[in-house]
Amino acid sequence: MSDLKATFEAAVANSKSLSERPDNNTLLQIYALYKQATAGDITEKKPGFGDMVGRAKWDAWNKLKGTSNDAAMQQYVDLIKSLS
């Protein structure tokens, strides 16, 4: 396992025990970076207007289209460190 992958997995574990809950925009960024790092570019259809949370998550993830898995992992690690 690469150092970045191990650091990323540690950051994922740390994200579940942050001292305070991040604001919604930060939560969307955490979600999007995690999905980009683990699944790559989004391939799912955009949710309908009735699913506001799903649409917000889809939009956040879609903004990262083209970002490499490694770059998304590093950004995720950096974001979680800044919140700790």
PyMOL Python script that loads the backbone (N, CA, C, O; Angstrom):
from pymol import cmd

cmd.read_pdbstr("""\
ATOM      1  N   MET A   1       0.844  -1.178   0.000  1.00  0.00           N
ATOM      2  CA  MET A   1       0.000   0.000   0.000  1.00  0.00           C
ATOM      3  C   MET A   1       0.893   1.246   0.000  1.00  0.00           C
ATOM      4  O   MET A   1       1.878   1.321   0.734  1.00  0.00           O
ATOM      5  N   SER A   2       0.531   2.202  -0.825  1.00  0.00           N
ATOM      6  CA  SER A   2       1.334   3.417  -0.905  1.00  0.00           C
ATOM      7  C   SER A   2       1.152   4.267   0.354  1.00  0.00           C
ATOM      8  O   SER A   2       0.173   4.129   1.087  1.00  0.00           O
ATOM      9  N   ASP A   3       2.120   5.142   0.574  1.00  0.00           N
ATOM     10  CA  ASP A   3       2.048   6.047   1.727  1.00  0.00           C
ATOM     11  C   ASP A   3       0.812   6.937   1.646  1.00  0.00           C
ATOM     12  O   ASP A   3       0.146   7.182   2.651  1.00  0.00           O
ATOM     13  N   LEU A   4       0.510   7.422   0.429  1.00  0.00           N
ATOM     14  CA  LEU A   4      -0.641   8.306   0.255  1.00  0.00           C
ATOM     15  C   LEU A   4      -1.932   7.560   0.593  1.00  0.00           C
ATOM     16  O   LEU A   4      -2.809   8.102   1.265  1.00  0.00           O
ATOM     17  N   LYS A   5      -2.045   6.326   0.129  1.00  0.00           N
ATOM     18  CA  LYS A   5      -3.256   5.536   0.414  1.00  0.00           C
ATOM     19  C   LYS A   5      -3.413   5.310   1.920  1.00  0.00           C
ATOM     20  O   LYS A   5      -4.518   5.415   2.450  1.00  0.00           O
ATOM     21  N   ALA A   6      -2.325   5.005   2.600  1.00  0.00           N
ATOM     22  CA  ALA A   6      -2.374   4.799   4.047  1.00  0.00           C
ATOM     23  C   ALA A   6      -2.742   6.099   4.764  1.00  0.00           C
ATOM     24  O   ALA A   6      -3.535   6.088   5.705  1.00  0.00           O
ATOM     25  N   THR A   7      -2.171   7.204   4.321  1.00  0.00           N
ATOM     26  CA  THR A   7      -2.476   8.506   4.913  1.00  0.00           C
ATOM     27  C   THR A   7      -3.940   8.870   4.662  1.00  0.00           C
ATOM     28  O   THR A   7      -4.615   9.410   5.539  1.00  0.00           O
ATOM     29  N   PHE A   8      -4.421   8.566   3.452  1.00  0.00           N
ATOM     30  CA  PHE A   8      -5.820   8.825   3.096  1.00  0.00           C
ATOM     31  C   PHE A   8      -6.751   8.024   4.000  1.00  0.00           C
ATOM     32  O   PHE A   8      -7.721   8.569   4.527  1.00  0.00           O
ATOM     33  N   GLU A   9      -6.465   6.738   4.183  1.00  0.00           N
ATOM     34  CA  GLU A   9      -7.319   5.893   5.021  1.00  0.00           C
ATOM     35  C   GLU A   9      -7.312   6.373   6.474  1.00  0.00           C
ATOM     36  O   GLU A   9      -8.332   6.293   7.159  1.00  0.00           O
ATOM     37  N   ALA A  10      -6.173   6.866   6.941  1.00  0.00           N
ATOM     38  CA  ALA A  10      -6.100   7.436   8.289  1.00  0.00           C
ATOM     39  C   ALA A  10      -6.953   8.703   8.373  1.00  0.00           C
ATOM     40  O   ALA A  10      -7.627   8.935   9.376  1.00  0.00           O
ATOM     41  N   ALA A  11      -6.923   9.511   7.327  1.00  0.00           N
ATOM     42  CA  ALA A  11      -7.724  10.742   7.304  1.00  0.00           C
ATOM     43  C   ALA A  11      -9.215  10.410   7.288  1.00  0.00           C
ATOM     44  O   ALA A  11     -10.011  11.100   7.926  1.00  0.00           O
ATOM     45  N   VAL A  12      -9.595   9.359   6.563  1.00  0.00           N
ATOM     46  CA  VAL A  12     -11.001   8.935   6.546  1.00  0.00           C
ATOM     47  C   VAL A  12     -11.434   8.555   7.960  1.00  0.00           C
ATOM     48  O   VAL A  12     -12.515   8.936   8.408  1.00  0.00           O
ATOM     49  N   ALA A  13     -10.589   7.807   8.655  1.00  0.00           N
ATOM     50  CA  ALA A  13     -10.899   7.429  10.042  1.00  0.00           C
ATOM     51  C   ALA A  13     -10.987   8.669  10.930  1.00  0.00           C
ATOM     52  O   ALA A  13     -11.873   8.767  11.778  1.00  0.00           O
ATOM     53  N   ASN A  14     -10.070   9.611  10.734  1.00  0.00           N
ATOM     54  CA  ASN A  14     -10.066  10.841  11.531  1.00  0.00           C
ATOM     55  C   ASN A  14     -11.292  11.708  11.253  1.00  0.00           C
ATOM     56  O   ASN A  14     -11.771  12.418  12.137  1.00  0.00           O
ATOM     57  N   SER A  15     -11.796  11.646  10.018  1.00  0.00           N
ATOM     58  CA  SER A  15     -12.944  12.480   9.653  1.00  0.00           C
ATOM     59  C   SER A  15     -14.187  12.104  10.455  1.00  0.00           C
ATOM     60  O   SER A  15     -15.092  12.921  10.623  1.00  0.00           O
ATOM     61  N   LYS A  16     -14.227  10.886  10.941  1.00  0.00           N
ATOM     62  CA  LYS A  16     -15.393  10.424  11.699  1.00  0.00           C
ATOM     63  C   LYS A  16     -15.336  10.849  13.162  1.00  0.00           C
ATOM     64  O   LYS A  16     -16.305  10.680  13.902  1.00  0.00           O
ATOM     65  N   SER A  17     -14.202  11.399  13.575  1.00  0.00           N
ATOM     66  CA  SER A  17     -14.073  11.792  14.980  1.00  0.00           C
ATOM     67  C   SER A  17     -13.607  13.243  15.133  1.00  0.00           C
ATOM     68  O   SER A  17     -12.866  13.570  16.060  1.00  0.00           O
ATOM     69  N   LEU A  18     -14.046  14.098  14.221  1.00  0.00           N
ATOM     70  CA  LEU A  18     -13.703  15.521  14.331  1.00  0.00           C
ATOM     71  C   LEU A  18     -14.373  16.096  15.568  1.00  0.00           C
ATOM     72  O   LEU A  18     -15.460  15.662  15.950  1.00  0.00           O
ATOM     73  N   SER A  19     -13.727  17.073  16.195  1.00  0.00           N
ATOM     74  CA  SER A  19     -14.242  17.640  17.439  1.00  0.00           C
ATOM     75  C   SER A  19     -15.572  18.370  17.233  1.00  0.00           C
ATOM     76  O   SER A  19     -16.422  18.370  18.123  1.00  0.00           O
ATOM     77  N   GLU A  20     -15.755  18.986  16.074  1.00  0.00           N
ATOM     78  CA  GLU A  20     -17.046  19.612  15.786  1.00  0.00           C
ATOM     79  C   GLU A  20     -17.442  19.338  14.344  1.00  0.00           C
ATOM     80  O   GLU A  20     -16.593  19.130  13.477  1.00  0.00           O
ATOM     81  N   ARG A  21     -18.745  19.343  14.104  1.00  0.00           N
ATOM     82  CA  ARG A  21     -19.279  19.033  12.776  1.00  0.00           C
ATOM     83  C   ARG A  21     -18.987  20.196  11.825  1.00  0.00           C
ATOM     84  O   ARG A  21     -19.301  21.346  12.133  1.00  0.00           O
ATOM     85  N   PRO A  22     -18.385  19.895  10.669  1.00  0.00           N
ATOM     86  CA  PRO A  22     -18.115  20.960   9.689  1.00  0.00           C
ATOM     87  C   PRO A  22     -19.415  21.525   9.112  1.00  0.00           C
ATOM     88  O   PRO A  22     -20.466  20.889   9.193  1.00  0.00           O
ATOM     89  N   ASP A  23     -19.335  22.723   8.530  1.00  0.00           N
ATOM     90  CA  ASP A  23     -20.511  23.310   7.889  1.00  0.00           C
ATOM     91  C   ASP A  23     -20.862  22.505   6.637  1.00  0.00           C
ATOM     92  O   ASP A  23     -20.076  21.675   6.180  1.00  0.00           O
ATOM     93  N   ASN A  24     -22.034  22.755   6.098  1.00  0.00           N
ATOM     94  CA  ASN A  24     -22.535  21.959   4.973  1.00  0.00           C
ATOM     95  C   ASN A  24     -21.633  22.011   3.738  1.00  0.00           C
ATOM     96  O   ASN A  24     -21.435  20.994   3.073  1.00  0.00           O
ATOM     97  N   ASN A  25     -21.085  23.193   3.427  1.00  0.00           N
ATOM     98  CA  ASN A  25     -20.206  23.297   2.261  1.00  0.00           C
ATOM     99  C   ASN A  25     -18.947  22.444   2.438  1.00  0.00           C
ATOM    100  O   ASN A  25     -18.484  21.808   1.492  1.00  0.00           O
ATOM    101  N   THR A  26     -18.406  22.437   3.641  1.00  0.00           N
ATOM    102  CA  THR A  26     -17.222  21.627   3.921  1.00  0.00           C
ATOM    103  C   THR A  26     -17.573  20.147   3.858  1.00  0.00           C
ATOM    104  O   THR A  26     -16.793  19.345   3.344  1.00  0.00           O
ATOM    105  N   LEU A  27     -18.742  19.779   4.377  1.00  0.00           N
ATOM    106  CA  LEU A  27     -19.176  18.381   4.299  1.00  0.00           C
ATOM    107  C   LEU A  27     -19.311  17.927   2.840  1.00  0.00           C
ATOM    108  O   LEU A  27     -18.937  16.807   2.492  1.00  0.00           O
ATOM    109  N   LEU A  28     -19.848  18.809   1.997  1.00  0.00           N
ATOM    110  CA  LEU A  28     -19.961  18.472   0.569  1.00  0.00           C
ATOM    111  C   LEU A  28     -18.583  18.296  -0.057  1.00  0.00           C
ATOM    112  O   LEU A  28     -18.380  17.402  -0.879  1.00  0.00           O
ATOM    113  N   GLN A  29     -17.646  19.139   0.327  1.00  0.00           N
ATOM    114  CA  GLN A  29     -16.282  19.035  -0.196  1.00  0.00           C
ATOM    115  C   GLN A  29     -15.635  17.728   0.259  1.00  0.00           C
ATOM    116  O   GLN A  29     -14.969  17.059  -0.530  1.00  0.00           O
ATOM    117  N   ILE A  30     -15.828  17.364   1.522  1.00  0.00           N
ATOM    118  CA  ILE A  30     -15.296  16.098   2.047  1.00  0.00           C
ATOM    119  C   ILE A  30     -15.888  14.933   1.248  1.00  0.00           C
ATOM    120  O   ILE A  30     -15.163  14.038   0.815  1.00  0.00           O
ATOM    121  N   TYR A  31     -17.205  14.954   1.060  1.00  0.00           N
ATOM    122  CA  TYR A  31     -17.888  13.898   0.314  1.00  0.00           C
ATOM    123  C   TYR A  31     -17.339  13.790  -1.108  1.00  0.00           C
ATOM    124  O   TYR A  31     -16.993  12.703  -1.571  1.00  0.00           O
ATOM    125  N   ALA A  32     -17.265  14.927  -1.789  1.00  0.00           N
ATOM    126  CA  ALA A  32     -16.835  14.935  -3.188  1.00  0.00           C
ATOM    127  C   ALA A  32     -15.396  14.447  -3.338  1.00  0.00           C
ATOM    128  O   ALA A  32     -15.097  13.663  -4.239  1.00  0.00           O
ATOM    129  N   LEU A  33     -14.519  14.899  -2.474  1.00  0.00           N
ATOM    130  CA  LEU A  33     -13.121  14.458  -2.552  1.00  0.00           C
ATOM    131  C   LEU A  33     -13.003  12.968  -2.273  1.00  0.00           C
ATOM    132  O   LEU A  33     -12.220  12.272  -2.920  1.00  0.00           O
ATOM    133  N   TYR A  34     -13.786  12.472  -1.304  1.00  0.00           N
ATOM    134  CA  TYR A  34     -13.769  11.034  -1.007  1.00  0.00           C
ATOM    135  C   TYR A  34     -14.234  10.232  -2.226  1.00  0.00           C
ATOM    136  O   TYR A  34     -13.593   9.257  -2.617  1.00  0.00           O
ATOM    137  N   LYS A  35     -15.342  10.647  -2.814  1.00  0.00           N
ATOM    138  CA  LYS A  35     -15.879   9.923  -3.976  1.00  0.00           C
ATOM    139  C   LYS A  35     -14.908   9.980  -5.159  1.00  0.00           C
ATOM    140  O   LYS A  35     -14.716   8.977  -5.846  1.00  0.00           O
ATOM    141  N   GLN A  36     -14.299  11.135  -5.402  1.00  0.00           N
ATOM    142  CA  GLN A  36     -13.348  11.268  -6.506  1.00  0.00           C
ATOM    143  C   GLN A  36     -12.122  10.402  -6.258  1.00  0.00           C
ATOM    144  O   GLN A  36     -11.597   9.787  -7.186  1.00  0.00           O
ATOM    145  N   ALA A  37     -11.664  10.348  -5.011  1.00  0.00           N
ATOM    146  CA  ALA A  37     -10.475   9.558  -4.670  1.00  0.00           C
ATOM    147  C   ALA A  37     -10.742   8.061  -4.778  1.00  0.00           C
ATOM    148  O   ALA A  37      -9.859   7.296  -5.168  1.00  0.00           O
ATOM    149  N   THR A  38     -11.957   7.643  -4.434  1.00  0.00           N
ATOM    150  CA  THR A  38     -12.238   6.204  -4.394  1.00  0.00           C
ATOM    151  C   THR A  38     -12.926   5.683  -5.639  1.00  0.00           C
ATOM    152  O   THR A  38     -12.743   4.517  -5.991  1.00  0.00           O
ATOM    153  N   ALA A  39     -13.725   6.518  -6.327  1.00  0.00           N
ATOM    154  CA  ALA A  39     -14.493   6.037  -7.477  1.00  0.00           C
ATOM    155  C   ALA A  39     -14.120   6.717  -8.792  1.00  0.00           C
ATOM    156  O   ALA A  39     -14.496   6.236  -9.861  1.00  0.00           O
ATOM    157  N   GLY A  40     -13.391   7.820  -8.728  1.00  0.00           N
ATOM    158  CA  GLY A  40     -13.035   8.536  -9.952  1.00  0.00           C
ATOM    159  C   GLY A  40     -14.166   9.448 -10.412  1.00  0.00           C
ATOM    160  O   GLY A  40     -15.041   9.807  -9.624  1.00  0.00           O
ATOM    161  N   ASP A  41     -14.146   9.818 -11.686  1.00  0.00           N
ATOM    162  CA  ASP A  41     -15.141  10.745 -12.232  1.00  0.00           C
ATOM    163  C   ASP A  41     -16.551  10.177 -12.087  1.00  0.00           C
ATOM    164  O   ASP A  41     -16.776   8.973 -12.208  1.00  0.00           O
ATOM    165  N   ILE A  42     -17.481  11.073 -11.826  1.00  0.00           N
ATOM    166  CA  ILE A  42     -18.881  10.681 -11.649  1.00  0.00           C
ATOM    167  C   ILE A  42     -19.450  10.167 -12.974  1.00  0.00           C
ATOM    168  O   ILE A  42     -19.193  10.735 -14.036  1.00  0.00           O
ATOM    169  N   THR A  43     -20.214   9.099 -12.894  1.00  0.00           N
ATOM    170  CA  THR A  43     -20.854   8.529 -14.077  1.00  0.00           C
ATOM    171  C   THR A  43     -22.361   8.412 -13.897  1.00  0.00           C
ATOM    172  O   THR A  43     -23.082   8.052 -14.828  1.00  0.00           O
ATOM    173  N   GLU A  44     -22.827   8.719 -12.697  1.00  0.00           N
ATOM    174  CA  GLU A  44     -24.255   8.613 -12.395  1.00  0.00           C
ATOM    175  C   GLU A  44     -25.009   9.799 -12.984  1.00  0.00           C
ATOM    176  O   GLU A  44     -24.439  10.867 -13.207  1.00  0.00           O
ATOM    177  N   LYS A  45     -26.316   9.589 -13.233  1.00  0.00           N
ATOM    178  CA  LYS A  45     -27.176  10.681 -13.684  1.00  0.00           C
ATOM    179  C   LYS A  45     -27.430  11.641 -12.537  1.00  0.00           C
ATOM    180  O   LYS A  45     -27.458  11.240 -11.374  1.00  0.00           O
ATOM    181  N   LYS A  46     -27.615  12.908 -12.869  1.00  0.00           N
ATOM    182  CA  LYS A  46     -27.920  13.915 -11.857  1.00  0.00           C
ATOM    183  C   LYS A  46     -29.313  13.623 -11.284  1.00  0.00           C
ATOM    184  O   LYS A  46     -30.259  13.405 -12.041  1.00  0.00           O
ATOM    185  N   PRO A  47     -29.442  13.620  -9.950  1.00  0.00           N
ATOM    186  CA  PRO A  47     -30.750  13.376  -9.338  1.00  0.00           C
ATOM    187  C   PRO A  47     -31.766  14.456  -9.721  1.00  0.00           C
ATOM    188  O   PRO A  47     -31.398  15.564 -10.112  1.00  0.00           O
ATOM    189  N   GLY A  48     -33.035  14.115  -9.603  1.00  0.00           N
ATOM    190  CA  GLY A  48     -34.105  15.044  -9.941  1.00  0.00           C
ATOM    191  C   GLY A  48     -34.237  16.173  -8.936  1.00  0.00           C
ATOM    192  O   GLY A  48     -33.568  16.186  -7.902  1.00  0.00           O
ATOM    193  N   PHE A  49     -35.124  17.136  -9.259  1.00  0.00           N
ATOM    194  CA  PHE A  49     -35.307  18.322  -8.417  1.00  0.00           C
ATOM    195  C   PHE A  49     -35.820  17.979  -7.023  1.00  0.00           C
ATOM    196  O   PHE A  49     -35.592  18.746  -6.088  1.00  0.00           O
ATOM    197  N   GLY A  50     -36.493  16.869  -6.860  1.00  0.00           N
ATOM    198  CA  GLY A  50     -37.022  16.486  -5.558  1.00  0.00           C
ATOM    199  C   GLY A  50     -35.952  16.044  -4.575  1.00  0.00           C
ATOM    200  O   GLY A  50     -36.198  16.004  -3.370  1.00  0.00           O
ATOM    201  N   ASP A  51     -34.784  15.716  -5.066  1.00  0.00           N
ATOM    202  CA  ASP A  51     -33.689  15.231  -4.218  1.00  0.00           C
ATOM    203  C   ASP A  51     -32.620  16.311  -4.101  1.00  0.00           C
ATOM    204  O   ASP A  51     -31.589  16.255  -4.771  1.00  0.00           O
ATOM    205  N   MET A  52     -32.880  17.291  -3.245  1.00  0.00           N
ATOM    206  CA  MET A  52     -31.975  18.438  -3.122  1.00  0.00           C
ATOM    207  C   MET A  52     -30.600  18.031  -2.581  1.00  0.00           C
ATOM    208  O   MET A  52     -29.579  18.530  -3.052  1.00  0.00           O
ATOM    209  N   VAL A  53     -30.570  17.130  -1.597  1.00  0.00           N
ATOM    210  CA  VAL A  53     -29.296  16.686  -1.029  1.00  0.00           C
ATOM    211  C   VAL A  53     -28.503  15.915  -2.078  1.00  0.00           C
ATOM    212  O   VAL A  53     -27.302  16.133  -2.240  1.00  0.00           O
ATOM    213  N   GLY A  54     -29.178  15.015  -2.788  1.00  0.00           N
ATOM    214  CA  GLY A  54     -28.519  14.248  -3.842  1.00  0.00           C
ATOM    215  C   GLY A  54     -27.951  15.140  -4.929  1.00  0.00           C
ATOM    216  O   GLY A  54     -26.852  14.901  -5.429  1.00  0.00           O
ATOM    217  N   ARG A  55     -28.704  16.170  -5.293  1.00  0.00           N
ATOM    218  CA  ARG A  55     -28.232  17.108  -6.321  1.00  0.00           C
ATOM    219  C   ARG A  55     -27.002  17.877  -5.839  1.00  0.00           C
ATOM    220  O   ARG A  55     -26.058  18.083  -6.601  1.00  0.00           O
ATOM    221  N   ALA A  56     -27.015  18.300  -4.571  1.00  0.00           N
ATOM    222  CA  ALA A  56     -25.869  19.045  -4.023  1.00  0.00           C
ATOM    223  C   ALA A  56     -24.634  18.157  -4.017  1.00  0.00           C
ATOM    224  O   ALA A  56     -23.544  18.604  -4.375  1.00  0.00           O
ATOM    225  N   LYS A  57     -24.798  16.900  -3.610  1.00  0.00           N
ATOM    226  CA  LYS A  57     -23.669  15.967  -3.609  1.00  0.00           C
ATOM    227  C   LYS A  57     -23.176  15.725  -5.034  1.00  0.00           C
ATOM    228  O   LYS A  57     -21.970  15.714  -5.281  1.00  0.00           O
ATOM    229  N   TRP A  58     -24.102  15.530  -5.968  1.00  0.00           N
ATOM    230  CA  TRP A  58     -23.740  15.286  -7.362  1.00  0.00           C
ATOM    231  C   TRP A  58     -22.961  16.475  -7.920  1.00  0.00           C
ATOM    232  O   TRP A  58     -21.928  16.300  -8.567  1.00  0.00           O
ATOM    233  N   ASP A  59     -23.463  17.689  -7.665  1.00  0.00           N
ATOM    234  CA  ASP A  59     -22.793  18.904  -8.163  1.00  0.00           C
ATOM    235  C   ASP A  59     -21.382  19.031  -7.595  1.00  0.00           C
ATOM    236  O   ASP A  59     -20.444  19.366  -8.317  1.00  0.00           O
ATOM    237  N   ALA A  60     -21.237  18.761  -6.290  1.00  0.00           N
ATOM    238  CA  ALA A  60     -19.915  18.877  -5.649  1.00  0.00           C
ATOM    239  C   ALA A  60     -18.947  17.877  -6.255  1.00  0.00           C
ATOM    240  O   ALA A  60     -17.799  18.220  -6.538  1.00  0.00           O
ATOM    241  N   TRP A  61     -19.391  16.652  -6.455  1.00  0.00           N
ATOM    242  CA  TRP A  61     -18.534  15.614  -7.028  1.00  0.00           C
ATOM    243  C   TRP A  61     -18.216  15.934  -8.484  1.00  0.00           C
ATOM    244  O   TRP A  61     -17.078  15.770  -8.924  1.00  0.00           O
ATOM    245  N   ASN A  62     -19.216  16.389  -9.232  1.00  0.00           N
ATOM    246  CA  ASN A  62     -19.024  16.683 -10.658  1.00  0.00           C
ATOM    247  C   ASN A  62     -17.995  17.796 -10.879  1.00  0.00           C
ATOM    248  O   ASN A  62     -17.313  17.806 -11.903  1.00  0.00           O
ATOM    249  N   LYS A  63     -17.876  18.732  -9.932  1.00  0.00           N
ATOM    250  CA  LYS A  63     -16.887  19.817 -10.053  1.00  0.00           C
ATOM    251  C   LYS A  63     -15.456  19.284 -10.042  1.00  0.00           C
ATOM    252  O   LYS A  63     -14.536  19.959 -10.504  1.00  0.00           O
ATOM    253  N   LEU A  64     -15.269  18.077  -9.516  1.00  0.00           N
ATOM    254  CA  LEU A  64     -13.925  17.490  -9.436  1.00  0.00           C
ATOM    255  C   LEU A  64     -13.594  16.604 -10.637  1.00  0.00           C
ATOM    256  O   LEU A  64     -12.539  15.971 -10.672  1.00  0.00           O
ATOM    257  N   LYS A  65     -14.485  16.560 -11.610  1.00  0.00           N
ATOM    258  CA  LYS A  65     -14.264  15.717 -12.795  1.00  0.00           C
ATOM    259  C   LYS A  65     -12.905  16.039 -13.413  1.00  0.00           C
ATOM    260  O   LYS A  65     -12.567  17.200 -13.647  1.00  0.00           O
ATOM    261  N   GLY A  66     -12.143  14.991 -13.670  1.00  0.00           N
ATOM    262  CA  GLY A  66     -10.819  15.160 -14.261  1.00  0.00           C
ATOM    263  C   GLY A  66      -9.695  15.196 -13.229  1.00  0.00           C
ATOM    264  O   GLY A  66      -8.522  15.113 -13.591  1.00  0.00           O
ATOM    265  N   THR A  67     -10.043  15.318 -11.950  1.00  0.00           N
ATOM    266  CA  THR A  67      -9.036  15.299 -10.885  1.00  0.00           C
ATOM    267  C   THR A  67      -8.579  13.856 -10.681  1.00  0.00           C
ATOM    268  O   THR A  67      -9.407  12.950 -10.580  1.00  0.00           O
ATOM    269  N   SER A  68      -7.276  13.642 -10.620  1.00  0.00           N
ATOM    270  CA  SER A  68      -6.766  12.280 -10.448  1.00  0.00           C
ATOM    271  C   SER A  68      -7.095  11.768  -9.054  1.00  0.00           C
ATOM    272  O   SER A  68      -7.323  12.549  -8.130  1.00  0.00           O
ATOM    273  N   ASN A  69      -7.118  10.450  -8.913  1.00  0.00           N
ATOM    274  CA  ASN A  69      -7.393   9.836  -7.609  1.00  0.00           C
ATOM    275  C   ASN A  69      -6.377  10.299  -6.573  1.00  0.00           C
ATOM    276  O   ASN A  69      -6.744  10.636  -5.448  1.00  0.00           O
ATOM    277  N   ASP A  70      -5.104  10.315  -6.951  1.00  0.00           N
ATOM    278  CA  ASP A  70      -4.054  10.725  -6.017  1.00  0.00           C
ATOM    279  C   ASP A  70      -4.214  12.188  -5.592  1.00  0.00           C
ATOM    280  O   ASP A  70      -4.036  12.520  -4.420  1.00  0.00           O
ATOM    281  N   ALA A  71      -4.548  13.056  -6.545  1.00  0.00           N
ATOM    282  CA  ALA A  71      -4.734  14.473  -6.209  1.00  0.00           C
ATOM    283  C   ALA A  71      -5.926  14.640  -5.273  1.00  0.00           C
ATOM    284  O   ALA A  71      -5.867  15.428  -4.330  1.00  0.00           O
ATOM    285  N   ALA A  72      -7.010  13.904  -5.528  1.00  0.00           N
ATOM    286  CA  ALA A  72      -8.187  13.980  -4.663  1.00  0.00           C
ATOM    287  C   ALA A  72      -7.866  13.449  -3.269  1.00  0.00           C
ATOM    288  O   ALA A  72      -8.316  14.009  -2.270  1.00  0.00           O
ATOM    289  N   MET A  73      -7.086  12.367  -3.202  1.00  0.00           N
ATOM    290  CA  MET A  73      -6.689  11.823  -1.896  1.00  0.00           C
ATOM    291  C   MET A  73      -5.893  12.858  -1.109  1.00  0.00           C
ATOM    292  O   MET A  73      -6.141  13.067   0.078  1.00  0.00           O
ATOM    293  N   GLN A  74      -4.933  13.506  -1.775  1.00  0.00           N
ATOM    294  CA  GLN A  74      -4.094  14.494  -1.092  1.00  0.00           C
ATOM    295  C   GLN A  74      -4.928  15.676  -0.621  1.00  0.00           C
ATOM    296  O   GLN A  74      -4.736  16.160   0.494  1.00  0.00           O
ATOM    297  N   GLN A  75      -5.857  16.150  -1.458  1.00  0.00           N
ATOM    298  CA  GLN A  75      -6.720  17.269  -1.065  1.00  0.00           C
ATOM    299  C   GLN A  75      -7.601  16.875   0.115  1.00  0.00           C
ATOM    300  O   GLN A  75      -7.835  17.684   1.014  1.00  0.00           O
ATOM    301  N   TYR A  76      -8.090  15.633   0.116  1.00  0.00           N
ATOM    302  CA  TYR A  76      -8.899  15.132   1.226  1.00  0.00           C
ATOM    303  C   TYR A  76      -8.086  15.134   2.522  1.00  0.00           C
ATOM    304  O   TYR A  76      -8.544  15.624   3.554  1.00  0.00           O
ATOM    305  N   VAL A  77      -6.875  14.581   2.451  1.00  0.00           N
ATOM    306  CA  VAL A  77      -5.994  14.525   3.620  1.00  0.00           C
ATOM    307  C   VAL A  77      -5.741  15.945   4.136  1.00  0.00           C
ATOM    308  O   VAL A  77      -5.836  16.193   5.338  1.00  0.00           O
ATOM    309  N   ASP A  78      -5.420  16.872   3.238  1.00  0.00           N
ATOM    310  CA  ASP A  78      -5.136  18.249   3.637  1.00  0.00           C
ATOM    311  C   ASP A  78      -6.364  18.907   4.294  1.00  0.00           C
ATOM    312  O   ASP A  78      -6.231  19.632   5.280  1.00  0.00           O
ATOM    313  N   LEU A  79      -7.544  18.651   3.742  1.00  0.00           N
ATOM    314  CA  LEU A  79      -8.764  19.230   4.292  1.00  0.00           C
ATOM    315  C   LEU A  79      -9.056  18.689   5.694  1.00  0.00           C
ATOM    316  O   LEU A  79      -9.393  19.457   6.595  1.00  0.00           O
ATOM    317  N   ILE A  80      -8.931  17.391   5.881  1.00  0.00           N
ATOM    318  CA  ILE A  80      -9.196  16.799   7.189  1.00  0.00           C
ATOM    319  C   ILE A  80      -8.173  17.299   8.212  1.00  0.00           C
ATOM    320  O   ILE A  80      -8.524  17.564   9.362  1.00  0.00           O
ATOM    321  N   LYS A  81      -6.911  17.429   7.795  1.00  0.00           N
ATOM    322  CA  LYS A  81      -5.886  17.971   8.706  1.00  0.00           C
ATOM    323  C   LYS A  81      -6.234  19.388   9.135  1.00  0.00           C
ATOM    324  O   LYS A  81      -6.047  19.759  10.294  1.00  0.00           O
ATOM    325  N   SER A  82      -6.743  20.179   8.194  1.00  0.00           N
ATOM    326  CA  SER A  82      -7.079  21.571   8.525  1.00  0.00           C
ATOM    327  C   SER A  82      -8.273  21.661   9.477  1.00  0.00           C
ATOM    328  O   SER A  82      -8.434  22.661  10.177  1.00  0.00           O
ATOM    329  N   LEU A  83      -9.103  20.629   9.505  1.00  0.00           N
ATOM    330  CA  LEU A  83     -10.278  20.631  10.385  1.00  0.00           C
ATOM    331  C   LEU A  83      -9.978  20.040  11.761  1.00  0.00           C
ATOM    332  O   LEU A  83     -10.751  20.227  12.701  1.00  0.00           O
ATOM    333  N   SER A  84      -8.860  19.329  11.880  1.00  0.00           N
ATOM    334  CA  SER A  84      -8.531  18.654  13.144  1.00  0.00           C
ATOM    335  C   SER A  84      -7.930  19.610  14.156  1.00  0.00           C
ATOM    336  O   SER A  84      -7.598  19.203  15.269  1.00  0.00           O
TER     337      SER A  84
END
""", "prot")
cmd.dss("prot")
cmd.show_as("cartoon", "prot")
cmd.util.cbc("prot")
cmd.orient("prot")
